[in-house]
Amino acid sequence: MEEWKDVIGYEGFYLVSNLGNVKRVSKNLKKTKQDGREIVNLCANGKPKRIHVHRLVAKSFIKNPENKGTVNHKNGIKTDNYVDNLEWMTRIENTKHGWENGLLKGRPKSV
């Protein structure tokens, strides 16, 4: 079942769902892609801002007690923004996940 919450910092204007959807309080927003990840344009007080959808979902639905700064797509699919596919990681943990799952090209650096 889809659950909606206010986007932090845009309360009353935008909502994000646990299934990775973002909408203005009155309608769905158009998602575009940047580096293979979905982004939306949000605006508050006349100031537009481009934000990755996976970060909106994670900030609204996933606790982050260790204050980790990176959101990982568990299955490696950058457009799969369902809450169950996302998790908070450090940058090092995220890079390690990428190497272990064949998501990164080239030679692995020590992680």
C-alpha positions in Angstrom: 0.0 0.0 0.0 1.3 3.4 -0.9 2.0 5.7 2.0 2.6 9.5 1.6 4.6 11.9 3.8 5.6 15.5 3.5 9.0 16.2 1.9 11.2 17.5 4.6 11.8 21.2 4.1 8.8 21.4 1.7 6.0 20.6 4.1 2.6 21.5 2.7 3.9 21.7 -0.8 5.3 18.3 -1.8 4.8 14.7 -0.8 6.9 11.6 -1.3 5.7 8.0 -1.1 7.3 4.8 0.1 7.1 3.6 -3.5 9.3 6.4 -4.8 6.6 8.7 -6.2 6.8 12.5 -5.6 3.9 14.9 -6.1 2.9 18.4 -5.4 0.1 18.4 -2.8 -2.4 18.6 -5.7 -0.7 16.5 -8.5 2.2 14.2 -9.4 5.5 15.8 -10.5 7.3 14.9 -13.7 10.5 12.9 -13.0 13.6 13.2 -15.1 16.9 11.4 -15.0 20.4 12.6 -14.1 23.2 10.0 -14.1 20.6 7.3 -14.4 18.9 8.4 -11.2 15.4 9.9 -11.0 15.2 13.6 -10.0 12.4 16.1 -9.5 12.3 19.8 -9.4 10.9 21.3 -6.2 10.3 24.9 -5.5 9.8 26.7 -2.2 9.7 30.5 -1.8 10.4 30.9 -5.5 13.7 29.0 -5.3 13.9 25.8 -7.5 16.0 22.9 -6.4 16.7 19.6 -8.2 16.6 16.6 -5.8 17.1 12.9 -6.3 14.0 10.9 -5.6 15.8 8.1 -3.7 17.1 10.7 -1.2 13.6 12.1 -0.7 12.2 8.6 0.0 15.1 7.7 2.4 14.8 10.9 4.4 11.1 10.5 4.8 10.8 6.8 5.4 14.2 5.3 6.6 15.6 6.1 10.0 19.3 7.1 10.0 20.5 7.0 13.6 24.2 6.9 12.5 23.7 9.9 10.2 25.1 8.1 7.2 25.2 10.3 4.1 24.7 8.0 1.1 21.5 6.2 0.0 22.1 2.8 -1.6 19.9 1.0 -4.0 20.2 -2.6 -2.7 19.4 -4.2 -6.1 21.7 -1.8 -8.0 18.8 -0.4 -10.1 19.1 3.4 -9.8 15.5 4.0 -10.7 14.0 1.5 -8.2 13.1 4.0 -5.4 10.8 1.7 -3.4 11.6 2.2 0.3 12.4 -1.6 0.7 15.1 -1.2 -1.9 16.9 1.7 -0.2 19.2 1.9 2.8 21.6 4.4 4.4 25.3 3.8 4.0 28.6 5.5 4.2 30.3 6.3 0.9 32.8 3.5 1.6 30.1 1.0 2.3 28.3 2.1 -0.9 31.5 1.7 -3.0 32.1 -1.8 -1.5 28.5 -2.8 -2.3 29.1 -1.7 -5.9 32.3 -3.7 -6.3 30.8 -6.8 -4.6 27.7 -6.7 -6.9 29.5 -5.9 -10.1 27.9 -2.5 -10.4 31.2 -0.6 -10.8 33.5 -0.9 -13.8 37.3 -1.0 -13.8 39.7 -2.1 -11.1 38.5 -2.1 -7.5 40.4 0.2 -5.2 40.9 -0.9 -1.6 37.7 -0.3 0.3 
